[in-house]
């Protein structure tokens, strides 16, 4: 085979670039929240448990800010629950912006298991938890929000963010169940396929109209020192 001359066009591999008009959404799960103690339920906001961050969660929030502050970010979104506000706080302080509230990215409503009871039932393997997993439906929890309802509202929330920020990158601090539902909608997966995002992890969604692309899931590279931080955290 003859060698190409200098005029021959070359087509090398290139890194991904979001198409014009797309919105890049960095979905951050809030940092670790405070532990639940039986008999001491979390306060409720609009019927949903509202624990603060733990000491480790506050450390995780700082690591998220260090990871993202150098990026060009058009807006930072939080939900109605304080653990997202506390997670976003170090980042918005560095960026010099005010967080915007998107209520429909709040966590799945856990019905009778709100206020921290869900953690107990999950740890004990309650039959309703088994049914929820088998059916891929949060609605199997007594009084819980259905997966269809959750997926519909997070889809609407992502659509609104995209409409407000075409061609921009934004951060949305949300919750494990909600982020899982967003990524399931984007990929066509079952509802629980992405339901295990770690605290303070980053997932990456690119939205252009009805075309949603998952670029990254559960990135925790910024938490490399987490084990030592957890050991040093006050009890």
Biotite code that builds the C-alpha atoms (Angstrom):
import biotite.structure as struc

atoms = struc.array([
    struc.Atom([0.000, 0.000, 0.000], chain_id="A", res_id=1, res_name="UNK", atom_name="CA", element="C"),
    struc.Atom([1.376, 3.405, -0.935], chain_id="A", res_id=2, res_name="UNK", atom_name="CA", element="C"),
    struc.Atom([2.059, 6.009, 1.733], chain_id="A", res_id=3, res_name="UNK", atom_name="CA", element="C"),
    struc.Atom([-0.392, 8.963, 1.940], chain_id="A", res_id=4, res_name="UNK", atom_name="CA", element="C"),
    struc.Atom([0.870, 12.297, 0.792], chain_id="A", res_id=5, res_name="UNK", atom_name="CA", element="C"),
    struc.Atom([0.594, 15.485, 2.843], chain_id="A", res_id=6, res_name="UNK", atom_name="CA", element="C"),
    struc.Atom([-2.713, 16.443, 1.185], chain_id="A", res_id=7, res_name="UNK", atom_name="CA", element="C"),
    struc.Atom([-4.536, 13.307, 2.360], chain_id="A", res_id=8, res_name="UNK", atom_name="CA", element="C"),
    struc.Atom([-7.324, 14.099, 4.849], chain_id="A", res_id=9, res_name="UNK", atom_name="CA", element="C"),
    struc.Atom([-7.028, 12.486, 8.284], chain_id="A", res_id=10, res_name="UNK", atom_name="CA", element="C"),
    struc.Atom([-9.882, 11.562, 10.589], chain_id="A", res_id=11, res_name="UNK", atom_name="CA", element="C"),
    struc.Atom([-8.584, 10.869, 14.062], chain_id="A", res_id=12, res_name="UNK", atom_name="CA", element="C"),
    struc.Atom([-10.573, 9.991, 17.141], chain_id="A", res_id=13, res_name="UNK", atom_name="CA", element="C"),
    struc.Atom([-11.757, 12.973, 19.142], chain_id="A", res_id=14, res_name="UNK", atom_name="CA", element="C"),
    struc.Atom([-13.119, 13.414, 22.655], chain_id="A", res_id=15, res_name="UNK", atom_name="CA", element="C"),
    struc.Atom([-16.851, 13.884, 23.083], chain_id="A", res_id=16, res_name="UNK", atom_name="CA", element="C"),
    struc.Atom([-18.327, 17.340, 22.586], chain_id="A", res_id=17, res_name="UNK", atom_name="CA", element="C"),
    struc.Atom([-21.940, 18.140, 23.388], chain_id="A", res_id=18, res_name="UNK", atom_name="CA", element="C"),
    struc.Atom([-23.856, 19.087, 20.233], chain_id="A", res_id=19, res_name="UNK", atom_name="CA", element="C"),
    struc.Atom([-24.886, 22.735, 19.791], chain_id="A", res_id=20, res_name="UNK", atom_name="CA", element="C"),
    struc.Atom([-27.888, 23.624, 21.914], chain_id="A", res_id=21, res_name="UNK", atom_name="CA", element="C"),
    struc.Atom([-27.522, 20.622, 24.234], chain_id="A", res_id=22, res_name="UNK", atom_name="CA", element="C"),
    struc.Atom([-27.561, 20.958, 28.007], chain_id="A", res_id=23, res_name="UNK", atom_name="CA", element="C"),
    struc.Atom([-24.982, 19.059, 30.015], chain_id="A", res_id=24, res_name="UNK", atom_name="CA", element="C"),
    struc.Atom([-26.421, 18.225, 33.421], chain_id="A", res_id=25, res_name="UNK", atom_name="CA", element="C"),
    struc.Atom([-24.090, 17.023, 36.161], chain_id="A", res_id=26, res_name="UNK", atom_name="CA", element="C"),
    struc.Atom([-26.325, 15.111, 38.554], chain_id="A", res_id=27, res_name="UNK", atom_name="CA", element="C"),
    struc.Atom([-24.799, 15.110, 42.040], chain_id="A", res_id=28, res_name="UNK", atom_name="CA", element="C"),
    struc.Atom([-26.255, 12.941, 44.748], chain_id="A", res_id=29, res_name="UNK", atom_name="CA", element="C"),
    struc.Atom([-26.252, 14.790, 48.061], chain_id="A", res_id=30, res_name="UNK", atom_name="CA", element="C"),
    struc.Atom([-23.603, 13.955, 50.644], chain_id="A", res_id=31, res_name="UNK", atom_name="CA", element="C"),
    struc.Atom([-24.163, 11.373, 53.354], chain_id="A", res_id=32, res_name="UNK", atom_name="CA", element="C"),
    struc.Atom([-27.030, 12.412, 55.627], chain_id="A", res_id=33, res_name="UNK", atom_name="CA", element="C"),
    struc.Atom([-27.341, 11.913, 59.369], chain_id="A", res_id=34, res_name="UNK", atom_name="CA", element="C"),
    struc.Atom([-28.081, 8.452, 60.710], chain_id="A", res_id=35, res_name="UNK", atom_name="CA", element="C"),
    struc.Atom([-31.606, 7.522, 61.733], chain_id="A", res_id=36, res_name="UNK", atom_name="CA", element="C"),
    struc.Atom([-32.225, 6.444, 65.318], chain_id="A", res_id=37, res_name="UNK", atom_name="CA", element="C"),
    struc.Atom([-35.381, 4.440, 65.933], chain_id="A", res_id=38, res_name="UNK", atom_name="CA", element="C"),
    struc.Atom([-37.928, 6.528, 67.769], chain_id="A", res_id=39, res_name="UNK", atom_name="CA", element="C"),
    struc.Atom([-36.373, 9.802, 66.593], chain_id="A", res_id=40, res_name="UNK", atom_name="CA", element="C"),
    struc.Atom([-37.809, 10.457, 63.141], chain_id="A", res_id=41, res_name="UNK", atom_name="CA", element="C"),
    struc.Atom([-36.348, 13.043, 60.820], chain_id="A", res_id=42, res_name="UNK", atom_name="CA", element="C"),
    struc.Atom([-38.345, 16.257, 60.496], chain_id="A", res_id=43, res_name="UNK", atom_name="CA", element="C"),
    struc.Atom([-40.601, 16.314, 57.445], chain_id="A", res_id=44, res_name="UNK", atom_name="CA", element="C"),
    struc.Atom([-40.803, 18.842, 54.621], chain_id="A", res_id=45, res_name="UNK", atom_name="CA", element="C"),
    struc.Atom([-43.908, 18.383, 52.483], chain_id="A", res_id=46, res_name="UNK", atom_name="CA", element="C"),
    struc.Atom([-44.221, 14.922, 53.961], chain_id="A", res_id=47, res_name="UNK", atom_name="CA", element="C"),
    struc.Atom([-40.655, 13.832, 53.202], chain_id="A", res_id=48, res_name="UNK", atom_name="CA", element="C"),
    struc.Atom([-37.795, 13.167, 55.591], chain_id="A", res_id=49, res_name="UNK", atom_name="CA", element="C"),
    struc.Atom([-35.374, 16.077, 55.836], chain_id="A", res_id=50, res_name="UNK", atom_name="CA", element="C"),
    struc.Atom([-32.192, 15.016, 57.667], chain_id="A", res_id=51, res_name="UNK", atom_name="CA", element="C"),
    struc.Atom([-29.090, 17.236, 57.595], chain_id="A", res_id=52, res_name="UNK", atom_name="CA", element="C"),
    struc.Atom([-25.721, 16.097, 56.296], chain_id="A", res_id=53, res_name="UNK", atom_name="CA", element="C"),
    struc.Atom([-23.463, 14.090, 58.567], chain_id="A", res_id=54, res_name="UNK", atom_name="CA", element="C"),
    struc.Atom([-19.893, 15.209, 59.254], chain_id="A", res_id=55, res_name="UNK", atom_name="CA", element="C"),
    struc.Atom([-18.746, 12.925, 56.439], chain_id="A", res_id=56, res_name="UNK", atom_name="CA", element="C"),
    struc.Atom([-21.411, 14.385, 54.177], chain_id="A", res_id=57, res_name="UNK", atom_name="CA", element="C"),
    struc.Atom([-20.076, 17.880, 54.809], chain_id="A", res_id=58, res_name="UNK", atom_name="CA", element="C"),
    struc.Atom([-16.588, 16.673, 53.853], chain_id="A", res_id=59, res_name="UNK", atom_name="CA", element="C"),
    struc.Atom([-18.004, 15.116, 50.703], chain_id="A", res_id=60, res_name="UNK", atom_name="CA", element="C"),
    struc.Atom([-19.692, 18.406, 49.785], chain_id="A", res_id=61, res_name="UNK", atom_name="CA", element="C"),
    struc.Atom([-16.342, 20.170, 49.928], chain_id="A", res_id=62, res_name="UNK", atom_name="CA", element="C"),
    struc.Atom([-14.824, 17.555, 47.624], chain_id="A", res_id=63, res_name="UNK", atom_name="CA", element="C"),
    struc.Atom([-17.655, 18.029, 45.129], chain_id="A", res_id=64, res_name="UNK", atom_name="CA", element="C"),
    struc.Atom([-16.964, 21.770, 45.136], chain_id="A", res_id=65, res_name="UNK", atom_name="CA", element="C"),
    struc.Atom([-13.256, 21.209, 44.541], chain_id="A", res_id=66, res_name="UNK", atom_name="CA", element="C"),
    struc.Atom([-14.059, 18.901, 41.627], chain_id="A", res_id=67, res_name="UNK", atom_name="CA", element="C"),
    struc.Atom([-16.570, 21.147, 39.868], chain_id="A", res_id=68, res_name="UNK", atom_name="CA", element="C"),
    struc.Atom([-15.667, 24.755, 40.702], chain_id="A", res_id=69, res_name="UNK", atom_name="CA", element="C"),
    struc.Atom([-13.198, 25.109, 37.813], chain_id="A", res_id=70, res_name="UNK", atom_name="CA", element="C"),
    struc.Atom([-15.811, 24.150, 35.211], chain_id="A", res_id=71, res_name="UNK", atom_name="CA", element="C"),
    struc.Atom([-17.977, 26.604, 33.307], chain_id="A", res_id=72, res_name="UNK", atom_name="CA", element="C"),
    struc.Atom([-21.302, 26.146, 35.103], chain_id="A", res_id=73, res_name="UNK", atom_name="CA", element="C"),
    struc.Atom([-24.388, 28.106, 34.132], chain_id="A", res_id=74, res_name="UNK", atom_name="CA", element="C"),
    struc.Atom([-26.508, 27.280, 37.186], chain_id="A", res_id=75, res_name="UNK", atom_name="CA", element="C"),
    struc.Atom([-26.726, 25.086, 40.263], chain_id="A", res_id=76, res_name="UNK", atom_name="CA", element="C"),
    struc.Atom([-30.020, 23.403, 41.116], chain_id="A", res_id=77, res_name="UNK", atom_name="CA", element="C"),
    struc.Atom([-31.142, 21.916, 44.429], chain_id="A", res_id=78, res_name="UNK", atom_name="CA", element="C"),
    struc.Atom([-34.398, 20.408, 45.689], chain_id="A", res_id=79, res_name="UNK", atom_name="CA", element="C"),
    struc.Atom([-36.677, 21.405, 48.550], chain_id="A", res_id=80, res_name="UNK", atom_name="CA", element="C"),
    struc.Atom([-34.735, 19.214, 50.989], chain_id="A", res_id=81, res_name="UNK", atom_name="CA", element="C"),
    struc.Atom([-31.863, 20.663, 53.005], chain_id="A", res_id=82, res_name="UNK", atom_name="CA", element="C"),
    struc.Atom([-29.325, 17.944, 52.353], chain_id="A", res_id=83, res_name="UNK", atom_name="CA", element="C"),
    struc.Atom([-29.134, 19.128, 48.736], chain_id="A", res_id=84, res_name="UNK", atom_name="CA", element="C"),
    struc.Atom([-28.741, 22.774, 49.822], chain_id="A", res_id=85, res_name="UNK", atom_name="CA", element="C"),
    struc.Atom([-25.960, 21.797, 52.233], chain_id="A", res_id=86, res_name="UNK", atom_name="CA", element="C"),
    struc.Atom([-24.214, 19.728, 49.569], chain_id="A", res_id=87, res_name="UNK", atom_name="CA", element="C"),
    struc.Atom([-24.376, 22.587, 47.059], chain_id="A", res_id=88, res_name="UNK", atom_name="CA", element="C"),
    struc.Atom([-23.294, 25.256, 49.561], chain_id="A", res_id=89, res_name="UNK", atom_name="CA", element="C"),
    struc.Atom([-19.496, 24.989, 49.096], chain_id="A", res_id=90, res_name="UNK", atom_name="CA", element="C"),
    struc.Atom([-19.869, 24.986, 45.303], chain_id="A", res_id=91, res_name="UNK", atom_name="CA", element="C"),
    struc.Atom([-22.203, 27.973, 45.059], chain_id="A", res_id=92, res_name="UNK", atom_name="CA", element="C"),
    struc.Atom([-19.954, 29.876, 47.462], chain_id="A", res_id=93, res_name="UNK", atom_name="CA", element="C"),
    struc.Atom([-16.985, 29.312, 45.135], chain_id="A", res_id=94, res_name="UNK", atom_name="CA", element="C"),
    struc.Atom([-19.006, 30.204, 42.052], chain_id="A", res_id=95, res_name="UNK", atom_name="CA", element="C"),
    struc.Atom([-20.678, 33.227, 43.620], chain_id="A", res_id=96, res_name="UNK", atom_name="CA", element="C"),
    struc.Atom([-24.191, 32.179, 42.537], chain_id="A", res_id=97, res_name="UNK", atom_name="CA", element="C"),
    struc.Atom([-27.492, 31.435, 44.255], chain_id="A", res_id=98, res_name="UNK", atom_name="CA", element="C"),
    struc.Atom([-28.881, 27.906, 43.901], chain_id="A", res_id=99, res_name="UNK", atom_name="CA", element="C"),
    struc.Atom([-32.155, 27.441, 42.042], chain_id="A", res_id=100, res_name="UNK", atom_name="CA", element="C"),
    struc.Atom([-34.823, 25.112, 43.419], chain_id="A", res_id=101, res_name="UNK", atom_name="CA", element="C"),
    struc.Atom([-36.312, 22.387, 41.199], chain_id="A", res_id=102, res_name="UNK", atom_name="CA", element="C"),
    struc.Atom([-38.885, 20.615, 43.408], chain_id="A", res_id=103, res_name="UNK", atom_name="CA", element="C"),
    struc.Atom([-39.505, 17.756, 40.979], chain_id="A", res_id=104, res_name="UNK", atom_name="CA", element="C"),
    struc.Atom([-35.954, 16.463, 41.441], chain_id="A", res_id=105, res_name="UNK", atom_name="CA", element="C"),
    struc.Atom([-36.727, 15.711, 45.103], chain_id="A", res_id=106, res_name="UNK", atom_name="CA", element="C"),
    struc.Atom([-36.454, 12.159, 46.395], chain_id="A", res_id=107, res_name="UNK", atom_name="CA", element="C"),
    struc.Atom([-39.098, 9.503, 45.778], chain_id="A", res_id=108, res_name="UNK", atom_name="CA", element="C"),
    struc.Atom([-41.866, 9.788, 48.379], chain_id="A", res_id=109, res_name="UNK", atom_name="CA", element="C"),
    struc.Atom([-41.682, 6.790, 50.697], chain_id="A", res_id=110, res_name="UNK", atom_name="CA", element="C"),
    struc.Atom([-45.199, 6.966, 52.127], chain_id="A", res_id=111, res_name="UNK", atom_name="CA", element="C"),
    struc.Atom([-45.530, 5.326, 55.544], chain_id="A", res_id=112, res_name="UNK", atom_name="CA", element="C"),
    struc.Atom([-41.776, 4.774, 55.610], chain_id="A", res_id=113, res_name="UNK", atom_name="CA", element="C"),
    struc.Atom([-40.796, 8.441, 55.554], chain_id="A", res_id=114, res_name="UNK", atom_name="CA", element="C"),
    struc.Atom([-38.833, 10.120, 58.330], chain_id="A", res_id=115, res_name="UNK", atom_name="CA", element="C"),
    struc.Atom([-36.112, 7.460, 58.358], chain_id="A", res_id=116, res_name="UNK", atom_name="CA", element="C"),
    struc.Atom([-38.259, 4.325, 58.707], chain_id="A", res_id=117, res_name="UNK", atom_name="CA", element="C"),
    struc.Atom([-37.289, 3.262, 55.168], chain_id="A", res_id=118, res_name="UNK", atom_name="CA", element="C"),
    struc.Atom([-33.720, 2.631, 56.334], chain_id="A", res_id=119, res_name="UNK", atom_name="CA", element="C"),
    struc.Atom([-34.938, 0.229, 58.993], chain_id="A", res_id=120, res_name="UNK", atom_name="CA", element="C"),
    struc.Atom([-37.224, -1.651, 56.627], chain_id="A", res_id=121, res_name="UNK", atom_name="CA", element="C"),
    struc.Atom([-34.531, -1.890, 53.959], chain_id="A", res_id=122, res_name="UNK", atom_name="CA", element="C"),
    struc.Atom([-31.996, -3.198, 56.481], chain_id="A", res_id=123, res_name="UNK", atom_name="CA", element="C"),
    struc.Atom([-34.462, -5.825, 57.695], chain_id="A", res_id=124, res_name="UNK", atom_name="CA", element="C"),
    struc.Atom([-35.461, -6.933, 54.192], chain_id="A", res_id=125, res_name="UNK", atom_name="CA", element="C"),
    struc.Atom([-39.144, -6.120, 54.661], chain_id="A", res_id=126, res_name="UNK", atom_name="CA", element="C"),
    struc.Atom([-41.379, -8.008, 52.172], chain_id="A", res_id=127, res_name="UNK", atom_name="CA", element="C"),
    struc.Atom([-42.501, -4.713, 50.648], chain_id="A", res_id=128, res_name="UNK", atom_name="CA", element="C"),
    struc.Atom([-38.867, -3.959, 49.804], chain_id="A", res_id=129, res_name="UNK", atom_name="CA", element="C"),
    struc.Atom([-38.580, -7.332, 48.116], chain_id="A", res_id=130, res_name="UNK", atom_name="CA", element="C"),
    struc.Atom([-41.777, -6.628, 46.194], chain_id="A", res_id=131, res_name="UNK", atom_name="CA", element="C"),
    struc.Atom([-40.551, -3.168, 45.171], chain_id="A", res_id=132, res_name="UNK", atom_name="CA", element="C"),
    struc.Atom([-37.386, -4.678, 43.753], chain_id="A", res_id=133, res_name="UNK", atom_name="CA", element="C"),
    struc.Atom([-39.224, -7.463, 41.946], chain_id="A", res_id=134, res_name="UNK", atom_name="CA", element="C"),
    struc.Atom([-41.784, -5.065, 40.481], chain_id="A", res_id=135, res_name="UNK", atom_name="CA", element="C"),
    struc.Atom([-39.310, -2.228, 39.932], chain_id="A", res_id=136, res_name="UNK", atom_name="CA", element="C"),
    struc.Atom([-41.913, -0.009, 41.596], chain_id="A", res_id=137, res_name="UNK", atom_name="CA", element="C"),
    struc.Atom([-41.465, 2.214, 44.636], chain_id="A", res_id=138, res_name="UNK", atom_name="CA", element="C"),
    struc.Atom([-45.247, 2.096, 44.946], chain_id="A", res_id=139, res_name="UNK", atom_name="CA", element="C"),
    struc.Atom([-44.970, -1.372, 46.534], chain_id="A", res_id=140, res_name="UNK", atom_name="CA", element="C"),
    struc.Atom([-43.938, 0.475, 49.708], chain_id="A", res_id=141, res_name="UNK", atom_name="CA", element="C"),
    struc.Atom([-47.061, 1.288, 51.778], chain_id="A", res_id=142, res_name="UNK", atom_name="CA", element="C"),
    struc.Atom([-48.265, 4.684, 50.601], chain_id="A", res_id=143, res_name="UNK", atom_name="CA", element="C"),
    struc.Atom([-45.166, 5.125, 48.434], chain_id="A", res_id=144, res_name="UNK", atom_name="CA", element="C"),
    struc.Atom([-44.946, 7.065, 45.202], chain_id="A", res_id=145, res_name="UNK", atom_name="CA", element="C"),
    struc.Atom([-45.149, 4.891, 42.122], chain_id="A", res_id=146, res_name="UNK", atom_name="CA", element="C"),
    struc.Atom([-42.161, 4.577, 39.836], chain_id="A", res_id=147, res_name="UNK", atom_name="CA", element="C"),
    struc.Atom([-44.292, 5.867, 36.962], chain_id="A", res_id=148, res_name="UNK", atom_name="CA", element="C"),
    struc.Atom([-45.056, 9.046, 38.912], chain_id="A", res_id=149, res_name="UNK", atom_name="CA", element="C"),
    struc.Atom([-41.412, 9.502, 39.882], chain_id="A", res_id=150, res_name="UNK", atom_name="CA", element="C"),
    struc.Atom([-40.181, 9.045, 36.330], chain_id="A", res_id=151, res_name="UNK", atom_name="CA", element="C"),
    struc.Atom([-42.785, 11.431, 34.939], chain_id="A", res_id=152, res_name="UNK", atom_name="CA", element="C"),
    struc.Atom([-41.880, 14.254, 37.298], chain_id="A", res_id=153, res_name="UNK", atom_name="CA", element="C"),
    struc.Atom([-38.114, 13.938, 36.937], chain_id="A", res_id=154, res_name="UNK", atom_name="CA", element="C"),
    struc.Atom([-38.525, 13.895, 33.153], chain_id="A", res_id=155, res_name="UNK", atom_name="CA", element="C"),
    struc.Atom([-40.509, 17.130, 33.412], chain_id="A", res_id=156, res_name="UNK", atom_name="CA", element="C"),
    struc.Atom([-37.832, 18.646, 35.669], chain_id="A", res_id=157, res_name="UNK", atom_name="CA", element="C"),
    struc.Atom([-35.010, 17.781, 33.276], chain_id="A", res_id=158, res_name="UNK", atom_name="CA", element="C"),
    struc.Atom([-37.047, 19.189, 30.388], chain_id="A", res_id=159, res_name="UNK", atom_name="CA", element="C"),
    struc.Atom([-37.459, 22.502, 32.216], chain_id="A", res_id=160, res_name="UNK", atom_name="CA", element="C"),
    struc.Atom([-33.756, 22.724, 33.021], chain_id="A", res_id=161, res_name="UNK", atom_name="CA", element="C"),
    struc.Atom([-32.874, 22.021, 29.396], chain_id="A", res_id=162, res_name="UNK", atom_name="CA", element="C"),
    struc.Atom([-35.293, 24.706, 28.198], chain_id="A", res_id=163, res_name="UNK", atom_name="CA", element="C"),
    struc.Atom([-33.695, 27.264, 30.513], chain_id="A", res_id=164, res_name="UNK", atom_name="CA", element="C"),
    struc.Atom([-30.078, 26.372, 29.724], chain_id="A", res_id=165, res_name="UNK", atom_name="CA", element="C"),
    struc.Atom([-29.551, 25.340, 26.086], chain_id="A", res_id=166, res_name="UNK", atom_name="CA", element="C"),
    struc.Atom([-25.868, 25.135, 25.257], chain_id="A", res_id=167, res_name="UNK", atom_name="CA", element="C"),
    struc.Atom([-24.851, 25.303, 28.925], chain_id="A", res_id=168, res_name="UNK", atom_name="CA", element="C"),
    struc.Atom([-23.541, 23.010, 31.640], chain_id="A", res_id=169, res_name="UNK", atom_name="CA", element="C"),
    struc.Atom([-25.469, 22.939, 34.922], chain_id="A", res_id=170, res_name="UNK", atom_name="CA", element="C"),
    struc.Atom([-25.202, 21.097, 38.213], chain_id="A", res_id=171, res_name="UNK", atom_name="CA", element="C"),
    struc.Atom([-28.284, 19.515, 39.795], chain_id="A", res_id=172, res_name="UNK", atom_name="CA", element="C"),
    struc.Atom([-27.896, 18.237, 43.356], chain_id="A", res_id=173, res_name="UNK", atom_name="CA", element="C"),
    struc.Atom([-30.549, 15.601, 43.849], chain_id="A", res_id=174, res_name="UNK", atom_name="CA", element="C"),
    struc.Atom([-31.231, 12.216, 45.481], chain_id="A", res_id=175, res_name="UNK", atom_name="CA", element="C"),
    struc.Atom([-30.469, 8.576, 44.816], chain_id="A", res_id=176, res_name="UNK", atom_name="CA", element="C"),
    struc.Atom([-33.954, 7.513, 43.753], chain_id="A", res_id=177, res_name="UNK", atom_name="CA", element="C"),
    struc.Atom([-34.512, 10.596, 41.607], chain_id="A", res_id=178, res_name="UNK", atom_name="CA", element="C"),
    struc.Atom([-31.138, 10.345, 39.870], chain_id="A", res_id=179, res_name="UNK", atom_name="CA", element="C"),
    struc.Atom([-31.785, 6.671, 39.224], chain_id="A", res_id=180, res_name="UNK", atom_name="CA", element="C"),
    struc.Atom([-35.117, 7.550, 37.639], chain_id="A", res_id=181, res_name="UNK", atom_name="CA", element="C"),
    struc.Atom([-33.550, 10.228, 35.418], chain_id="A", res_id=182, res_name="UNK", atom_name="CA", element="C"),
    struc.Atom([-30.926, 7.830, 34.112], chain_id="A", res_id=183, res_name="UNK", atom_name="CA", element="C"),
    struc.Atom([-33.487, 5.072, 33.635], chain_id="A", res_id=184, res_name="UNK", atom_name="CA", element="C"),
    struc.Atom([-35.561, 7.480, 31.544], chain_id="A", res_id=185, res_name="UNK", atom_name="CA", element="C"),
    struc.Atom([-32.477, 8.447, 29.528], chain_id="A", res_id=186, res_name="UNK", atom_name="CA", element="C"),
    struc.Atom([-31.422, 4.868, 28.821], chain_id="A", res_id=187, res_name="UNK", atom_name="CA", element="C"),
    struc.Atom([-34.738, 3.047, 28.675], chain_id="A", res_id=188, res_name="UNK", atom_name="CA", element="C"),
    struc.Atom([-33.637, 0.888, 31.596], chain_id="A", res_id=189, res_name="UNK", atom_name="CA", element="C"),
    struc.Atom([-35.732, -0.552, 34.415], chain_id="A", res_id=190, res_name="UNK", atom_name="CA", element="C"),
    struc.Atom([-36.402, 1.928, 37.216], chain_id="A", res_id=191, res_name="UNK", atom_name="CA", element="C"),
    struc.Atom([-33.922, 0.438, 39.701], chain_id="A", res_id=192, res_name="UNK", atom_name="CA", element="C"),
    struc.Atom([-31.093, -0.061, 37.194], chain_id="A", res_id=193, res_name="UNK", atom_name="CA", element="C"),
    struc.Atom([-29.342, 3.105, 38.398], chain_id="A", res_id=194, res_name="UNK", atom_name="CA", element="C"),
    struc.Atom([-30.752, 3.201, 41.936], chain_id="A", res_id=195, res_name="UNK", atom_name="CA", element="C"),
    struc.Atom([-27.457, 2.837, 43.783], chain_id="A", res_id=196, res_name="UNK", atom_name="CA", element="C"),
    struc.Atom([-25.571, 6.089, 43.170], chain_id="A", res_id=197, res_name="UNK", atom_name="CA", element="C"),
    struc.Atom([-23.135, 6.766, 46.022], chain_id="A", res_id=198, res_name="UNK", atom_name="CA", element="C"),
    struc.Atom([-23.391, 9.860, 48.177], chain_id="A", res_id=199, res_name="UNK", atom_name="CA", element="C"),
    struc.Atom([-21.663, 12.848, 46.526], chain_id="A", res_id=200, res_name="UNK", atom_name="CA", element="C"),
    struc.Atom([-21.223, 10.937, 43.263], chain_id="A", res_id=201, res_name="UNK", atom_name="CA", element="C"),
    struc.Atom([-21.484, 12.676, 39.891], chain_id="A", res_id=202, res_name="UNK", atom_name="CA", element="C"),
    struc.Atom([-23.474, 11.389, 36.923], chain_id="A", res_id=203, res_name="UNK", atom_name="CA", element="C"),
    struc.Atom([-23.436, 13.134, 33.546], chain_id="A", res_id=204, res_name="UNK", atom_name="CA", element="C"),
    struc.Atom([-26.464, 13.578, 31.314], chain_id="A", res_id=205, res_name="UNK", atom_name="CA", element="C"),
    struc.Atom([-26.567, 15.337, 27.926], chain_id="A", res_id=206, res_name="UNK", atom_name="CA", element="C"),
    struc.Atom([-29.993, 16.556, 26.805], chain_id="A", res_id=207, res_name="UNK", atom_name="CA", element="C"),
    struc.Atom([-30.939, 17.840, 23.375], chain_id="A", res_id=208, res_name="UNK", atom_name="CA", element="C"),
    struc.Atom([-34.701, 17.925, 22.947], chain_id="A", res_id=209, res_name="UNK", atom_name="CA", element="C"),
    struc.Atom([-36.024, 14.391, 23.372], chain_id="A", res_id=210, res_name="UNK", atom_name="CA", element="C"),
    struc.Atom([-32.554, 12.903, 22.943], chain_id="A", res_id=211, res_name="UNK", atom_name="CA", element="C"),
    struc.Atom([-31.006, 12.109, 26.332], chain_id="A", res_id=212, res_name="UNK", atom_name="CA", element="C"),
    struc.Atom([-27.534, 10.536, 26.584], chain_id="A", res_id=213, res_name="UNK", atom_name="CA", element="C"),
    struc.Atom([-25.882, 9.097, 29.699], chain_id="A", res_id=214, res_name="UNK", atom_name="CA", element="C"),
    struc.Atom([-22.198, 9.998, 29.633], chain_id="A", res_id=215, res_name="UNK", atom_name="CA", element="C"),
    struc.Atom([-21.203, 8.973, 33.153], chain_id="A", res_id=216, res_name="UNK", atom_name="CA", element="C"),
    struc.Atom([-22.667, 7.271, 36.227], chain_id="A", res_id=217, res_name="UNK", atom_name="CA", element="C"),
    struc.Atom([-21.545, 7.272, 39.869], chain_id="A", res_id=218, res_name="UNK", atom_name="CA", element="C"),
    struc.Atom([-18.201, 9.050, 39.395], chain_id="A", res_id=219, res_name="UNK", atom_name="CA", element="C"),
    struc.Atom([-16.557, 9.245, 42.841], chain_id="A", res_id=220, res_name="UNK", atom_name="CA", element="C"),
    struc.Atom([-12.982, 10.017, 41.816], chain_id="A", res_id=221, res_name="UNK", atom_name="CA", element="C"),
    struc.Atom([-13.032, 13.186, 43.935], chain_id="A", res_id=222, res_name="UNK", atom_name="CA", element="C"),
    struc.Atom([-13.720, 11.099, 47.056], chain_id="A", res_id=223, res_name="UNK", atom_name="CA", element="C"),
    struc.Atom([-10.424, 9.187, 46.981], chain_id="A", res_id=224, res_name="UNK", atom_name="CA", element="C"),
    struc.Atom([-9.632, 10.181, 50.579], chain_id="A", res_id=225, res_name="UNK", atom_name="CA", element="C"),
    struc.Atom([-13.053, 9.192, 51.915], chain_id="A", res_id=226, res_name="UNK", atom_name="CA", element="C"),
    struc.Atom([-11.972, 6.270, 54.065], chain_id="A", res_id=227, res_name="UNK", atom_name="CA", element="C"),
    struc.Atom([-9.480, 8.325, 56.028], chain_id="A", res_id=228, res_name="UNK", atom_name="CA", element="C"),
    struc.Atom([-11.968, 11.202, 56.258], chain_id="A", res_id=229, res_name="UNK", atom_name="CA", element="C"),
    struc.Atom([-14.604, 8.874, 57.669], chain_id="A", res_id=230, res_name="UNK", atom_name="CA", element="C"),
    struc.Atom([-12.178, 7.611, 60.277], chain_id="A", res_id=231, res_name="UNK", atom_name="CA", element="C"),
    struc.Atom([-11.306, 11.169, 61.305], chain_id="A", res_id=232, res_name="UNK", atom_name="CA", element="C"),
    struc.Atom([-14.881, 12.486, 61.341], chain_id="A", res_id=233, res_name="UNK", atom_name="CA", element="C"),
    struc.Atom([-16.312, 13.376, 64.774], chain_id="A", res_id=234, res_name="UNK", atom_name="CA", element="C"),
    struc.Atom([-18.839, 10.943, 66.219], chain_id="A", res_id=235, res_name="UNK", atom_name="CA", element="C"),
])
